[in-house]
Structures are given as structure tokens and as C-alpha cells.
């Protein structure tokens, strides 16, 4: 994967609205890629059981995302050349979102943004 900067997200989605989230995510993939992102991934949790390793038990994604029993956890990321490229692409995407605001005005957000973790990351090791 060519890219040295990643925007990453972890958040819970209620299982009964996964289809609504997937629709929004597909729009996101088309939009970010059209505006220059190098890769776009939306990954739904599949094996989230935490196993002790060498006497240590790491926190689970479900715990980190404050996911309920009816939630699934998503790990999503967008790849860019560098932070400057990320900022330019995101500016274009936000402009497009604002231009299309009428299309989204009645949409119910299929996630709780207060439970989302987000950050920009420099890729230190990438092959």
C-alpha cells in the first residue's frame, strides 16, 4: 500500500442498522477515492474476543468503543500520501458534503459520534 498517512476510526454500530451504515460507507468510499484518497477501508468486527497473551489481557475493541450487546465494532481507515495530502482531500470531501447537504438532511446518523475514536496517524512501518 503506497501511503504514509492514515486517518483511522473505531466505533460501534447497532447490528440492526448495519445496512444503513454500509450505504453511507459506500458513499464515503466513492467520495474519498474520487477526491484523491489512495485507499478506503470499512471493516466490521468479526473476531473480537480478547484472548490473554503471555499473562496479559489487552482491552477489547468492544470495550474501547463502548459497544453494547446489540452492537458490532467497526475499524475504518483512509490512506493518503502524507498529512498535507490528507488535508487537501478532506477539504474537497467536506466541500462536496456541504454542496450535497440537502440530500442528507433527513438522514438519521447510523452511529453515535460520541462513541467514535478518530485520529490521524503517520505510517512508520508500511510494506
N, C-alpha and C positions, 0 to 999 in steps of 0.2 A: 504494500500500500504506500503510495507516494503521498507524503504529507507530514508536516512536523507540528501541527497544532490541531487539537481536538476540543470541541465543545461536548461535554458529557452530561447526562441526565439520569437520575434514578427516581422512580415514582410508582405509586400503586394505582392500579385501575380496577374498578369493580368488575368482576367477571361478567356480569350481565350487560355491560356496555362496551365490551372489547370491540365489537363490530363498529360502533360509533367512533371509538378511538382509532381503529385501524383506518377508517375512512379519512380522518383528519391527518393521520400519519402518512398516508399515501399522497395527500395533497402536499404535505411538508416535504416529502422526498422529491416530488416533481419540482416544487418551487425552489428548494435549496440547490438542487442539481442544475436547474435551468439558470440559476444566478451564479453558478461557478463553484459550488462545493465539489470536492473530489470524491467523496463517498458519504452515504447517509444510511444509518442502520437504526432500526427499531426492533428490539429484541425482547420477547416476552419470556418471563421466567419459566423454566422447565424443571430444573433440579435445584431447588433452593434449600434443601435440608442441610443443616450445618453438621459437619462431622468433626469430632475432635481430632486434632493432628498433633502428635507429639506432646500430649497433655494440655495443649492449648485449644480453646474453643472460640473461634472467631465469631463476631457478630454476624447475623444473617442479614441478607438484603431485606427480608420481610420486616425484621426488627428496625433496621436503619430507615426504611421507608414508612414505618408505622402502618404497615398493611394490616387490614382486618382479615377475618376468616373468609370473607367473600371477595377478597382482592387477589389480584396477581401483580407481581412486580415487574416493571419494565426497566431495562437498561438500554439507553439510546445514545448514539453519538454521531457527530458530523465531523468529517475530516477536511482540513484546509491546508494550504501550503505553509502558512505561518499566521501569526496573530493579525498582522496588517490585512492579509487576505481575508481572514475570518471577519474582521470588522467591516471590510468593503462588501462582502457577500451578505452579511446580516443587515447592513444598511439597505441594500437593494431589496432583500426579502421583506423588511419592515415597511418599506415604501409600497411594495406590492400589496402587502396585507392591508395597509391603510387605504389603498385605492379600491380594494375589494371588500371593504368593511361592511357594506350593505348586504353582501352575500352571506356574511357570517353573523349578522346582528341577532338573529333568532336562534342561533345555535347554543345549545346547552354545553358548557365545557365538560368534556368527558373525563376530567381529572380535577383533583384539588391541588392548585398550585402551591398551597401552604405545605403540602407534603412532598413537594418535589425538591430534590437536591440538584444543583446545577453548578458547573464551573468550566472554565477554560483551562486546558492542560497543554504544556509543551511535551511533545513526544521525545523522550530521552533515548529509548531503545526502540527501533522500528525496523522490521525486516520484511 
